[in-house]
Amino acid sequence: MFDRRLIDNFDWILLAVLIVMGLLSVFNLYSATYTVRALGGGQIFVKQICWYAIGFLILLLMTTFDYHMLNRLAYPLFFLSLVLLLAVLKMGKVAHGSQRWLSLGLFSVQPSEIVKISLVIILAKHFSEDERIGNYRLRDLVRPLILTVIPFMLIVYQPDLGTALMLLIVSFSIIIFAHVNWKSILIFLSTAVLSTPFLWVTLQGYQKKRIIAFLRPQLDPLGAAYHVTQSKIAIGSGLFWGKGFLKGTQTRLHFLPQQHTDFCFSVLAEEWGFVGSAVILFLYLFLILWCINIARSSKDRFGTLLVIGVAASIFWHLTINVGMVTGLLPVVGIPLVLFSYGGSSVISTMAAMGLVMNVSMRRFMFQE
Amino acid sequence: MWRSDFDLREAEIYQRRLTRLTVFVFVVFGILFVRLWSLQIIHGSRYRTESENNRIDLRDIMPSRGLVFDRNGQLLVDNRPSFILGVMPENIRNLDSLLSDLSRLVDIDRPAAEEKIKYALRGDPFRCVYLKRGLSRDELARIETHKVNMPGVTIEVKPQRHCIYGTLAAHLIGYLGEIDKEQLGKREYGGNKPGDFVGKYGIEKKWHKYLDGTRGGQQVEVDASGRILRVLYQKEAEAGADVYLTIDKDLQVLAEQSLKNRAGAIVAMSPKSGEILAAASSPTFNPNDFAKGMDKGVWQGLISHRYFPLQNRVISSQYPPGSLFKIVVALAGLEEGGIDPKERLFCGGSYTFQGREYRDWKKEGHGYVDLHRALVESCDVYFYRMGQRIGIEAIAKYAKNLGLGHNTGIQLGDEKPGLIPNKAWKLRRWHVPWQDGETLSVAVGQSFTLITPIQIARFISALFNGGTLYRPQATLWVGRDSEKRLFEFKPEPAGTWDLAEKNMELVKRGLYGVVNEPHGTGWRARLPNIPVAGKTGTSQVISLPEERETGQEKDIPYKFRDHAWFVAIAPFEDPQIAVAIVVEHSGKGGAVAAPIAKALFEEYFKTKAPS
């Protein structure tokens, strides 16, 4: 199993980038939870170190088998993740008004994270096995759409609109990349626009408030728009060089909500300025481009699509989160992968990166 | 690219797509970079200023709670400013010395305060921790003087609910308390947040949605020391609507005075509409104790008190009706035909039935009595025999139809339905059949029967208003502006009596006699210029508590002395006011309760011309 060539082709650069991001994430979290830490409270950044450590182990684990095995395991894995989603609806812990976690004794599992990966795998499998190389018409997409919609509904029901939408976006990225023809895309987009009023009705009160706050901040100055205003102040006040590590005033004064998850980018931008934010953006850009490169040199369609799926996930998380904290998009509760605090998120992202690493390592090999 | 499957053309296509994808990624990142540049470089200095010298704060503007008045516009409940001692943990320099300084100036629970502050330091040092509410003027002055030397200490002013007359109409008005989890989930508390004081009992609870008003808010810019530099946005608070009760304050004061140092209840009603003119329950409590956050010691005192001051006896205490019940038996007998108003029976002081002796309250007996005399002098023997003749089923049927044995629907808290026993009930509850002898006890209002003061007040009102049972109500109108009332009182008939006019007249005449004819048991309620009618009652608590159909001990007065009842109405021809009075453990109705009715009528008619 441990072929010499595997180790030759080990992607050290990818690993290095991930390590750097891990370190930056931990430092940033320290600052974000500084006022808590200073008085002996929750040790969030320590926990994040643990998550990263475990994450790296899992990443390495994900490289030990041939990724083609996933082709065979795609459906069983998918069904397993659906079962877990159902389980969490019935028996999940309720936190912050929604049921997202399954408690398994020593640790908790967030099934929506598992679904993210299993959906990418199953979609990659579907499109790689089809005879055609593109020009799918709408009717050819029935199966992929069903595969997407089922977990989507289950997650919306938790309720976790943010993650559900992310699932949808990543799925569509893969579908579009597999090249649907333009007509179908147009038909699809127009149905999406037409169905917006129906979707509006199903949104919960606070979700509607957020969208209204985004479109017309003057209508709800005391609510959702307030958070974004605080975020923009934090980011903007960083200027070029930032205020310095641990010296972010908006952060220290707790004006940013969720500063260790959704708004962690604002913390970084305030303390490290344009320089810092640009560096982070560059790191993400590099990561995504590197993934695209791996996709390019992958030896089969399945590998390419897998990597594209993972890259899409990272891309959209970043774009939506940074867009949100800078006021370009409404607040939708999407954390920044690899940067925000969150065991589930770190581990599932590292697992996904492990898959990418896996594909990268086997680009010269024939199927085992 | 793919050397193993598919052909090179396909590989080309995918290459193209990957390139397009790369371009797309660059474009999006470009947008993000531009945005960051815009925020941090172009507008950076503005944001820097905003973050350093100013910060944006969200402040609530609390609405002022609606006031409560009596029916004539006399103010009963308003809001007073209350001063709260608080500490901002972030600004404390030395916790120990601060607490020592504070304890020297005011009485504070030092260990609790220390714990609260330490807890806040760990999680949220920028949120004020409240140490003591309701500071007196002295305490306020002392702290304000020394505040300079105690960094971190603040004084906040918050409105506090204030019952002007203290305990007056406490059970009716109710009290406030901190909102609990269950209430937070309900829609009518939608405008409230944790920590708010909301209505928990009585009128304060019933009309909370209107009384509360709507919160406003401000988005303000404050500088480093918390001073407001400018208001960015402001939404005004909407004051709560006022509530006008149906009670008359002066009548209420008199009613409560009459019950001073005794346990009991008084309710005065308008017989033709159901408006409550006074409702007193003794012992009582002071809602002001709740308004500032209930003290643990006071609360313990209230709930462990022998006579349950928190219970509204007018609607929640169930008593045996005693001789009051003879009115029901009289009506039942006349309707069913069992009673002939001209028939005379001899009462010698007791009646033997099935080997048992049933005694009359008057040892010597009343002599020959007909229905009218029997009511006037409250002859037990007459009613023993009539009760036996009519039977328990008929008595129970009429009692229930006439409004006893079920809730009046007053909607003011924990109303109890009372109890009208019959054969089926006894079997169900005690698993033994009804004994005929028990019918005799029921006929004079003893045994299992239970009523509440509000029920009997409504009952007597119906008798004199032509037979309509009205739902008792305590609210006259609700609103901020007399023109646009949010609620307006309307009499709500809840049923009518299906009795012959002449039978009701007979009984009414009898009740007139109780007060105005010789040997009438209610002579102490007689007034010189206003014709009063009524009935006395003396309910005996001789049976043991277990025989009573109630779930809780506190519904049963546990001392084995008689309760004094009196119900009355005035004036006889066109009744304006009905009263029901019960005084616990105090002896005979005529002696104790009737004089109270007289005083109430005098007060009521002082300003009104009797018809």
Interface residues (C-beta under 8 A of the other chain):
Chain A: T35 V36 L39 G40 G41 I133 G134 F177 H179 Q218 P221 L222 Y226 T229 Q230 K232 I233 A234 I235 G236 S237 G238 L239 F240 T249 Q250 L253 H254 F255 A269 E270 G273 F274 S277 A278 L281 L285 I288 L289 I292 A295 R296 S297 S298 K299 D300 R301 T304 I308 F315 T319 V322 G323 T326 L328 F366 Q367
Chain B: M1 W2 R3 S4 D5 F6 E10 I13 Y14 Q15 R17 L18 L21 T22 V25 F26 V28 F29 I31 L32 F33 R35 L36 W37 L39 Q40 I41 H43 G44 S45 R46 Y47 R48 E50 S51 E52 R55 I56 L58 L121 R122 G123 D124 P125 F126 G217 Q219 L232 Y233 K235
